[in-house]
């Protein structure tokens, strides 16, 4: 059994974090000059009155259209996993469940993932949302197969797909990873997991398909 692949699965289950969202159904991401960025107002912070400061903070703290796009994630899901343990062998398949709910006033999604992996119980917890100040989706992931908290950030990069990037930790060291998420419809989506190879190429290491219960 390839330990790195197992760790990739554990980190990859971060997709259960709801880092997987229906970006295609959400608002388009605009980095143009006309986009509103509360963290880069023309006024310096020291020139802002207490009232202006509070108003700016309220903008940063108020869930918006990007958060509304995450509503599709709320509910209970069945997960089918398929991961490559050995490139010379067929992928190893498994099953799990995930429950997702809003916390902290609709600012973050809390995801709880459970599965039986390699004959052992596996659990993961994740929190995900949209960082208004930095204009990116964010997630944190913790599980029973690691002592690391995995942080991932991302945005729409490939048409209707959301690409989240982070760094997995293996016995061989840290390694870049990414998860590409695509929704088939309101009740199904697929996460594709990739590890970056020493030559810079991305190798697909597995998939998880989620179906609404």
PLY file of the C-alpha trace (Angstrom):
ply
format ascii 1.0
element vertex 213
property float x
property float y
property float z
element edge 212
property int vertex1
property int vertex2
end_header
0.00 0.00 0.00
1.34 3.40 -1.00
1.44 5.61 2.12
1.54 8.78 0.03
-1.64 7.76 -1.75
-3.37 7.13 1.57
-2.35 10.56 2.79
-3.54 12.05 -0.48
-6.91 10.39 0.09
-7.07 11.81 3.60
-6.15 15.28 2.44
-8.27 14.85 -0.61
-11.33 14.10 1.38
-11.10 17.78 2.05
-13.38 17.92 -0.89
-15.94 16.87 1.65
-15.17 20.17 3.16
-17.52 21.58 0.71
-14.46 23.05 -0.89
-16.37 21.63 -3.72
-19.00 24.12 -4.76
-21.19 24.77 -7.79
-19.17 27.69 -9.09
-20.99 27.58 -12.40
-24.21 28.48 -10.59
-22.54 31.21 -8.56
-21.56 34.77 -9.44
-18.69 35.32 -11.78
-15.42 36.34 -10.20
-14.31 39.80 -11.30
-10.86 41.14 -10.53
-11.35 44.18 -12.73
-10.71 47.74 -11.71
-14.41 48.27 -11.02
-14.68 45.36 -8.59
-15.21 46.33 -4.96
-12.35 45.32 -2.68
-12.99 46.53 0.90
-9.39 45.84 1.85
-8.04 48.27 -0.72
-10.12 51.41 -0.23
-8.54 54.64 -1.38
-8.55 55.90 2.17
-5.80 54.75 4.50
-7.06 53.03 7.62
-5.79 55.78 9.83
-7.95 58.25 7.93
-11.15 56.30 8.44
-13.60 57.39 11.08
-14.93 54.80 13.55
-18.21 54.79 11.62
-16.43 54.19 8.30
-14.33 51.45 9.86
-17.40 49.69 11.22
-19.14 49.97 7.85
-16.14 48.43 6.09
-15.95 45.62 8.64
-19.64 44.92 8.16
-19.04 44.44 4.43
-16.31 41.90 5.17
-18.50 40.07 7.69
-21.70 39.83 5.65
-22.27 36.64 3.61
-22.87 37.45 -0.05
-23.60 35.93 -3.41
-20.59 33.60 -3.26
-21.83 32.20 0.04
-25.31 31.74 -1.42
-23.76 29.66 -4.20
-22.57 27.21 -1.54
-26.12 26.45 -0.44
-26.15 23.52 -2.85
-23.71 21.73 -0.54
-26.07 21.60 2.43
-27.55 18.17 3.10
-26.59 14.51 3.37
-24.51 12.76 0.73
-23.27 9.33 -0.25
-19.67 9.24 -1.46
-18.06 6.72 -3.80
-14.27 6.84 -3.74
-11.73 5.60 -6.26
-8.03 6.11 -5.57
-4.83 4.85 -7.17
-2.69 2.99 -4.66
-0.44 1.36 -7.24
-0.28 2.63 -10.86
0.09 -0.97 -12.04
-3.13 -2.06 -10.32
-6.81 -1.07 -10.67
-7.98 1.82 -8.46
-9.12 0.98 -4.95
-12.81 1.76 -4.51
-14.74 2.52 -1.35
-17.79 4.30 0.06
-18.58 6.91 2.67
-21.08 9.50 3.86
-20.97 13.23 4.34
-23.26 15.69 6.11
-23.01 19.44 5.50
-24.62 22.32 7.39
-24.23 26.07 7.81
-22.53 27.42 10.95
-21.76 30.89 12.31
-24.71 32.58 10.68
-24.25 31.23 7.19
-20.60 32.23 6.93
-19.10 28.75 6.81
-20.08 25.23 5.88
-19.25 22.48 8.35
-18.76 19.08 6.73
-18.49 15.73 8.51
-17.14 12.83 6.47
-17.12 9.15 7.50
-15.87 6.11 5.62
-14.32 2.70 5.96
-10.90 2.85 4.34
-8.57 -0.13 4.06
-10.68 -1.85 6.69
-10.28 1.00 9.17
-12.80 3.68 10.17
-11.95 7.10 8.78
-13.40 10.47 9.84
-12.80 14.01 8.71
-14.14 17.45 9.62
-13.90 20.52 7.41
-14.94 24.16 7.35
-15.22 26.08 4.13
-16.48 29.40 2.83
-15.63 32.45 0.78
-13.11 35.07 1.92
-14.59 38.39 0.80
-11.46 40.39 1.58
-9.15 38.21 -0.51
-11.76 37.13 -3.07
-11.18 33.38 -2.87
-12.82 30.21 -1.61
-11.15 28.78 1.50
-11.26 25.54 3.46
-9.59 23.81 6.40
-9.58 20.04 6.85
-8.75 17.70 9.76
-9.00 13.91 9.88
-8.10 10.75 11.79
-5.26 9.83 9.45
-3.12 12.89 10.12
-2.19 15.50 12.74
-1.97 18.23 10.11
-4.61 20.87 9.45
-4.82 21.17 5.68
-5.52 24.65 4.29
-6.75 25.09 0.73
-7.69 28.11 -1.36
-9.00 28.48 -4.86
-11.34 29.90 -7.45
-12.86 29.11 -10.80
-10.06 28.28 -13.21
-11.35 25.86 -15.81
-14.71 26.89 -17.16
-17.33 25.63 -14.73
-14.81 23.89 -12.45
-13.50 25.04 -9.11
-9.81 24.38 -8.48
-8.62 24.29 -4.87
-4.91 24.11 -4.12
-2.98 23.13 -1.02
0.02 21.20 0.26
-0.18 17.61 1.46
2.37 16.24 3.92
3.86 12.80 3.35
6.75 10.83 4.90
8.77 12.06 1.92
7.97 15.69 2.62
5.44 18.30 1.54
3.89 18.04 -1.89
1.55 20.36 -3.89
-1.94 18.98 -4.50
-5.15 20.22 -6.07
-8.79 19.22 -6.27
-10.88 19.99 -9.35
-14.63 20.01 -8.70
-17.42 19.76 -11.27
-21.14 19.52 -10.66
-23.27 17.33 -12.88
-26.52 18.70 -11.46
-28.02 19.79 -8.15
-27.65 16.30 -6.71
-24.31 15.06 -8.04
-20.73 16.29 -8.24
-17.28 14.82 -8.81
-13.95 15.76 -7.25
-10.76 14.89 -9.10
-7.54 14.73 -7.07
-4.10 15.52 -8.45
-0.57 15.30 -7.07
2.26 17.31 -8.57
5.16 15.16 -9.74
8.87 16.14 -9.43
8.86 17.16 -13.11
6.00 19.58 -12.45
3.32 17.50 -14.14
0.03 16.80 -12.37
-0.91 13.15 -11.86
-4.55 12.24 -11.25
-4.62 10.15 -8.08
-8.33 9.59 -7.59
-11.95 10.71 -7.65
-14.85 11.01 -5.24
-18.41 11.12 -6.55
-21.09 12.56 -4.29
-24.80 11.78 -4.63
-27.48 13.49 -2.55
-29.37 11.13 -0.25
0 1
1 2
2 3
3 4
4 5
5 6
6 7
7 8
8 9
9 10
10 11
11 12
12 13
13 14
14 15
15 16
16 17
17 18
18 19
19 20
20 21
21 22
22 23
23 24
24 25
25 26
26 27
27 28
28 29
29 30
30 31
31 32
32 33
33 34
34 35
35 36
36 37
37 38
38 39
39 40
40 41
41 42
42 43
43 44
44 45
45 46
46 47
47 48
48 49
49 50
50 51
51 52
52 53
53 54
54 55
55 56
56 57
57 58
58 59
59 60
60 61
61 62
62 63
63 64
64 65
65 66
66 67
67 68
68 69
69 70
70 71
71 72
72 73
73 74
74 75
75 76
76 77
77 78
78 79
79 80
80 81
81 82
82 83
83 84
84 85
85 86
86 87
87 88
88 89
89 90
90 91
91 92
92 93
93 94
94 95
95 96
96 97
97 98
98 99
99 100
100 101
101 102
102 103
103 104
104 105
105 106
106 107
107 108
108 109
109 110
110 111
111 112
112 113
113 114
114 115
115 116
116 117
117 118
118 119
119 120
120 121
121 122
122 123
123 124
124 125
125 126
126 127
127 128
128 129
129 130
130 131
131 132
132 133
133 134
134 135
135 136
136 137
137 138
138 139
139 140
140 141
141 142
142 143
143 144
144 145
145 146
146 147
147 148
148 149
149 150
150 151
151 152
152 153
153 154
154 155
155 156
156 157
157 158
158 159
159 160
160 161
161 162
162 163
163 164
164 165
165 166
166 167
167 168
168 169
169 170
170 171
171 172
172 173
173 174
174 175
175 176
176 177
177 178
178 179
179 180
180 181
181 182
182 183
183 184
184 185
185 186
186 187
187 188
188 189
189 190
190 191
191 192
192 193
193 194
194 195
195 196
196 197
197 198
198 199
199 200
200 201
201 202
202 203
203 204
204 205
205 206
206 207
207 208
208 209
209 210
210 211
211 212
